[in-house]
């Protein structure tokens, strides 16, 4: 345990922001300063994951291993590549309370507790089911971001609309028609007198990113081009409405955590998991379609993070209180 009395928490992932940041937010909600442990197995070993062993170069005795002790009180892990490492950690440190987020596709995962979203299959006594993934949208961080960007964002007219744009992937692709439809809807919002705060991602097609940057040359629009301080938290903190592209469950889930109207823009393509996620989320809050069917009115934030942190801590202390098994 840390001197503060908070548990020592590892976040074990392969370093992808979409995997790591939700667990960082969960660790922070546990009251911990998370220790990031990133796995980088060689390609031959990734082919066997999650079922196979860790890469031998990452043995705990090796310099730079993500499994080097001292062991944590709690380990939060996610991702196919992280599963063998969590399994190995549990074998080395049975006293570590191991939590795995998302369906591991194997029963040999080493976790004491699994957290899945409703669109994933696992169920059981040691499985927590949530609608949205955890996030880092704590009231304190949002308040700090709101204050930090006050001078830049106060001049924008209300309603201020935050626009979260993803990009191409295995299941979705932004065609030229999609780009024209999205830009047309956003321009209509500017014509109505709204303010726009736009962010893109590394997956955003260059043609779409350029079109968004050109739109942000208008007086009442802002576009983050990836330089300078990331304004994403501030854009969320200042949002009166949110438009989010439907290619990422994490982005849609974060949008729903603010309690403001959310509208999803659907690019070409579909994926059953994302469809099931949006259907589950729509049972908890009102979700509009952009630009055809806008949402209106505030709603209770849909944010799994505080309740997950409370449940994990409760189970952790119960786990620690169990009598040791005889050797």
C-alpha positions as CSV (number, residue, x, y, z in Angstrom):
1,X,0.0,0.0,0.0
2,X,1.1,3.6,-0.7
3,X,1.9,5.9,2.2
4,X,-1.4,7.7,1.6
5,X,-3.3,4.4,2.3
6,X,-4.4,4.1,-1.3
7,X,-3.7,0.8,-3.0
8,X,-0.7,0.6,-5.4
9,X,-2.2,0.1,-8.8
10,X,-0.7,-1.1,-12.1
11,X,-2.3,-0.3,-15.4
12,X,-1.2,-3.2,-17.7
13,X,-1.8,-2.7,-21.5
14,X,0.0,-2.7,-24.8
15,X,0.0,1.1,-24.6
16,X,-2.8,1.9,-27.0
17,X,-4.5,5.1,-25.7
18,X,-8.0,3.7,-26.2
19,X,-7.1,0.9,-23.8
20,X,-4.8,2.6,-21.4
21,X,-6.6,5.9,-20.7
22,X,-9.9,4.3,-19.5
23,X,-7.9,2.3,-16.9
24,X,-5.9,5.3,-15.9
25,X,-9.2,7.0,-15.2
26,X,-10.4,4.0,-13.2
27,X,-7.1,3.9,-11.2
28,X,-7.5,7.6,-10.4
29,X,-11.0,7.0,-9.2
30,X,-9.6,4.4,-6.8
31,X,-7.5,7.2,-5.3
32,X,-4.2,5.8,-6.8
33,X,-1.5,7.3,-8.9
34,X,-1.4,4.6,-11.6
35,X,1.9,2.9,-12.5
36,X,1.9,2.3,-16.3
37,X,3.2,-1.1,-17.3
38,X,3.2,-1.6,-21.1
39,X,3.7,-4.9,-22.8
40,X,5.6,-5.1,-26.1
41,X,5.8,-8.8,-27.1
42,X,7.6,-9.7,-30.3
43,X,5.3,-10.6,-33.2
44,X,5.8,-14.4,-33.0
45,X,4.4,-14.3,-29.5
46,X,1.5,-12.1,-30.3
47,X,0.2,-14.7,-32.7
48,X,-0.4,-17.0,-29.6
49,X,-2.0,-14.4,-27.5
50,X,-4.1,-14.4,-25.4
51,X,-3.7,-18.2,-25.0
52,X,0.1,-18.5,-25.1
53,X,2.9,-17.4,-22.8
54,X,4.5,-14.0,-22.3
55,X,7.5,-13.2,-24.5
56,X,10.6,-14.6,-22.7
57,X,12.4,-11.3,-23.1
58,X,9.8,-9.9,-20.6
59,X,10.5,-12.4,-17.8
60,X,10.4,-10.6,-14.4
61,X,14.1,-11.1,-14.0
62,X,14.9,-9.3,-17.2
63,X,15.8,-5.6,-17.3
64,X,12.8,-3.5,-18.6
65,X,10.3,-6.3,-17.9
66,X,6.7,-4.9,-17.4
67,X,6.4,-7.5,-14.6
68,X,9.4,-6.4,-12.5
69,X,8.4,-6.3,-8.8
70,X,7.5,-4.8,-6.3
71,X,4.1,-6.2,-7.0
72,X,1.0,-4.0,-6.9
73,X,-2.0,-4.4,-4.7
74,X,-4.3,-4.1,-7.7
75,X,-3.6,-4.6,-11.4
76,X,-6.0,-3.3,-14.0
77,X,-5.4,-4.9,-17.4
78,X,-7.0,-4.9,-20.8
79,X,-6.2,-6.1,-24.3
80,X,-5.3,-9.5,-26.0
81,X,-1.6,-8.9,-25.5
82,X,-1.9,-8.1,-21.8
83,X,-3.8,-11.3,-20.9
84,X,-0.7,-13.6,-20.7
85,X,1.1,-11.0,-18.6
86,X,-1.8,-10.7,-16.2
87,X,-1.9,-14.5,-15.9
88,X,1.9,-14.6,-15.2
89,X,1.5,-11.8,-12.6
90,X,-1.2,-13.7,-10.8
91,X,1.0,-16.8,-10.7
92,X,3.9,-14.8,-9.2
93,X,1.8,-12.6,-6.9
94,X,-1.4,-14.4,-5.7
95,X,-2.0,-11.5,-3.3
96,X,-2.4,-9.0,-6.2
97,X,-6.1,-8.4,-7.0
98,X,-6.2,-8.7,-10.8
99,X,-9.0,-6.9,-12.8
100,X,-9.4,-7.5,-16.5
101,X,-11.5,-5.2,-18.7
102,X,-13.2,-6.6,-21.8
103,X,-13.8,-10.1,-23.0
104,X,-10.4,-12.0,-22.9
105,X,-11.7,-14.8,-25.2
106,X,-10.2,-17.4,-22.8
107,X,-11.0,-18.7,-19.4
108,X,-7.2,-18.8,-18.6
109,X,-6.8,-15.1,-17.8
110,X,-5.7,-14.9,-14.2
111,X,-8.2,-12.2,-13.2
112,X,-10.1,-12.2,-9.9
113,X,-12.7,-9.8,-11.4
114,X,-13.7,-9.2,-15.0
115,X,-15.4,-6.0,-16.3
116,X,-17.3,-6.1,-19.6
117,X,-19.7,-3.9,-21.4
118,X,-23.2,-5.1,-22.1
119,X,-22.3,-5.9,-25.7
120,X,-19.7,-8.5,-24.6
121,X,-20.7,-12.1,-23.6
122,X,-19.1,-13.1,-20.3
123,X,-21.4,-13.2,-17.3
124,X,-20.9,-14.6,-13.7
125,X,-20.4,-13.8,-10.1
126,X,-16.9,-12.4,-10.8
127,X,-18.1,-10.3,-13.8
128,X,-19.3,-6.7,-13.6
129,X,-21.4,-5.6,-16.5
130,X,-21.5,-1.9,-17.5
131,X,-22.8,0.1,-20.4
132,X,-19.9,2.5,-20.9
133,X,-16.2,2.1,-20.4
134,X,-14.4,3.9,-17.6
135,X,-13.0,7.3,-18.3
136,X,-10.9,10.1,-16.9
137,X,-13.8,12.6,-16.9
138,X,-13.6,13.4,-13.2
139,X,-15.3,16.6,-12.0
140,X,-11.9,18.0,-10.8
141,X,-10.2,17.4,-14.2
142,X,-13.2,18.9,-16.1
143,X,-13.3,21.9,-13.8
144,X,-9.5,22.5,-14.3
145,X,-9.8,22.2,-18.0
146,X,-12.8,24.5,-18.1
147,X,-10.8,27.2,-16.2
148,X,-7.7,26.7,-18.3
149,X,-9.4,27.4,-21.6
150,X,-11.9,30.0,-20.4
151,X,-10.2,32.9,-22.4
152,X,-10.2,30.8,-25.6
153,X,-13.7,29.4,-25.5
154,X,-15.8,32.1,-23.8
155,X,-16.0,34.1,-27.1
156,X,-17.8,31.2,-28.8
157,X,-21.6,31.7,-29.0
158,X,-24.0,29.4,-27.3
159,X,-25.0,26.7,-27.7
160,X,-21.4,25.5,-27.9
161,X,-21.2,22.1,-29.7
162,X,-18.3,19.8,-29.2
163,X,-17.5,17.6,-32.3
164,X,-15.6,14.4,-31.7
165,X,-14.4,12.9,-35.0
166,X,-12.9,9.4,-35.3
167,X,-11.9,7.9,-38.5
168,X,-11.5,4.8,-40.7
169,X,-11.1,1.4,-39.3
170,X,-11.9,-2.3,-40.0
171,X,-15.6,-1.7,-39.9
172,X,-16.2,2.0,-40.8
173,X,-15.0,4.2,-43.5
174,X,-15.7,7.9,-44.2
175,X,-16.6,8.2,-47.9
176,X,-16.7,11.5,-49.7
177,X,-20.5,11.4,-49.2
178,X,-20.1,11.0,-45.5
179,X,-17.6,13.9,-45.3
180,X,-20.0,16.1,-47.3
181,X,-22.9,15.1,-45.0
182,X,-21.0,15.8,-41.8
183,X,-19.6,19.1,-43.0
184,X,-23.0,20.1,-44.3
185,X,-24.5,19.5,-40.9
186,X,-21.8,21.3,-39.1
187,X,-22.0,24.3,-41.4
188,X,-25.7,24.5,-40.8
189,X,-25.0,24.7,-37.1
190,X,-22.7,27.6,-37.7
191,X,-25.4,29.3,-39.8
192,X,-27.8,28.9,-36.9
193,X,-25.3,30.8,-34.7
194,X,-23.8,27.9,-32.7
195,X,-20.2,27.7,-31.7
196,X,-18.2,24.6,-32.7
197,X,-15.3,23.0,-30.9
198,X,-13.8,20.2,-33.1
199,X,-11.3,17.5,-32.5
200,X,-10.1,14.7,-34.8
201,X,-8.1,11.6,-34.2
202,X,-5.1,9.8,-35.7
203,X,-7.5,7.7,-37.7
204,X,-9.3,10.7,-39.3
205,X,-8.8,10.6,-43.1
206,X,-6.6,13.6,-44.3
207,X,-9.4,14.9,-46.6
208,X,-11.8,15.0,-43.6
209,X,-9.2,16.6,-41.3
210,X,-8.5,19.3,-43.9
211,X,-12.2,20.0,-44.4
212,X,-12.7,20.4,-40.7
213,X,-9.7,22.7,-40.4
214,X,-11.1,24.8,-43.3
215,X,-14.4,25.0,-41.6
216,X,-12.7,26.2,-38.4
217,X,-11.5,29.3,-40.2
218,X,-15.0,30.6,-39.5
219,X,-15.1,33.0,-36.5
220,X,-17.2,30.8,-34.3
221,X,-15.4,27.5,-34.8
222,X,-12.3,25.9,-33.3
223,X,-10.3,22.9,-34.5
224,X,-7.5,21.3,-32.7
225,X,-4.8,20.4,-35.2
226,X,-2.7,18.3,-32.9
227,X,-0.3,21.1,-31.9
228,X,-0.2,22.8,-28.5
229,X,-2.1,21.7,-25.4
230,X,-4.8,19.1,-26.1
231,X,-8.2,20.9,-25.5
232,X,-10.4,17.8,-25.5
233,X,-11.2,17.9,-21.8
234,X,-12.0,21.6,-22.1
235,X,-14.2,21.1,-25.2
236,X,-16.1,18.5,-23.2
237,X,-16.4,20.7,-20.1
238,X,-17.7,23.6,-22.2
239,X,-20.1,21.5,-24.3
240,X,-23.8,22.4,-24.4
241,X,-24.2,19.6,-27.0
242,X,-22.0,16.9,-28.4
243,X,-21.7,15.5,-31.9
244,X,-19.7,12.3,-32.0
245,X,-18.9,9.9,-34.9
246,X,-20.2,6.3,-34.3
247,X,-17.0,4.4,-35.1
248,X,-15.7,4.3,-31.5
249,X,-17.5,3.1,-28.4
250,X,-15.0,5.0,-26.2
251,X,-15.8,8.3,-27.8
252,X,-19.5,7.8,-27.7
253,X,-19.3,6.6,-24.1
254,X,-17.3,9.7,-23.1
255,X,-19.9,11.9,-24.8
256,X,-22.7,10.3,-22.8
257,X,-20.8,11.0,-19.5
258,X,-21.4,14.8,-19.6
259,X,-25.2,14.9,-19.3
260,X,-25.7,17.1,-22.4
261,X,-27.5,16.1,-25.6
262,X,-25.6,13.6,-27.7
263,X,-25.9,13.1,-31.4
264,X,-24.1,10.3,-33.3
265,X,-22.9,10.7,-36.9
266,X,-22.8,7.3,-38.6
267,X,-20.1,6.9,-41.3
268,X,-20.4,4.1,-43.8
269,X,-20.1,0.6,-42.5
270,X,-21.3,-1.1,-39.3
271,X,-20.2,-3.5,-36.6
272,X,-22.5,-5.6,-34.5
273,X,-20.7,-4.8,-31.2
274,X,-21.0,-1.0,-31.8
275,X,-24.7,-1.4,-32.8
276,X,-25.4,-3.4,-29.6
277,X,-23.5,-0.8,-27.5
278,X,-25.5,2.1,-29.0
279,X,-28.7,0.2,-28.4
280,X,-27.8,-0.4,-24.8
281,X,-26.8,3.2,-24.3
282,X,-30.0,4.4,-25.9
283,X,-31.9,2.5,-23.1
284,X,-30.2,4.7,-20.5
285,X,-30.3,8.1,-22.2
286,X,-31.5,9.9,-25.3
287,X,-29.2,9.6,-28.3
288,X,-29.9,11.6,-31.5
289,X,-28.7,11.1,-35.0
290,X,-26.6,13.8,-36.7
291,X,-27.7,15.7,-38.7
292,X,-31.1,14.1,-39.3
293,X,-32.5,13.7,-35.8
294,X,-31.0,16.0,-33.2
295,X,-31.3,15.2,-29.5
296,X,-32.4,17.8,-27.0
297,X,-32.6,18.3,-23.2
298,X,-30.2,17.3,-20.5
299,X,-29.9,13.9,-19.0
300,X,-28.3,12.1,-16.1
301,X,-24.6,11.4,-17.0
302,X,-24.0,7.8,-18.0
303,X,-20.6,7.2,-16.3
304,X,-19.5,3.8,-15.0
305,X,-16.3,5.0,-13.4
306,X,-17.3,6.0,-9.9
307,X,-19.4,2.9,-9.3
308,X,-16.8,0.6,-10.7
309,X,-14.1,2.1,-8.5
310,X,-16.3,1.7,-5.4
311,X,-17.1,-2.0,-6.3
312,X,-13.4,-2.8,-7.1
313,X,-12.3,-1.4,-3.7
314,X,-15.0,-3.3,-1.9
315,X,-14.0,-6.6,-3.6
316,X,-10.3,-5.8,-3.1
317,X,-10.7,-5.4,0.7
318,X,-12.9,-8.5,0.9
319,X,-10.2,-10.4,-1.2
320,X,-7.5,-9.2,1.2
321,X,-9.5,-10.3,4.2
322,X,-9.9,-13.9,3.1
323,X,-7.8,-16.4,5.1
324,X,-4.7,-17.6,3.3
325,X,-5.1,-21.0,1.7
326,X,-2.9,-23.7,3.3
327,X,0.1,-24.6,1.2
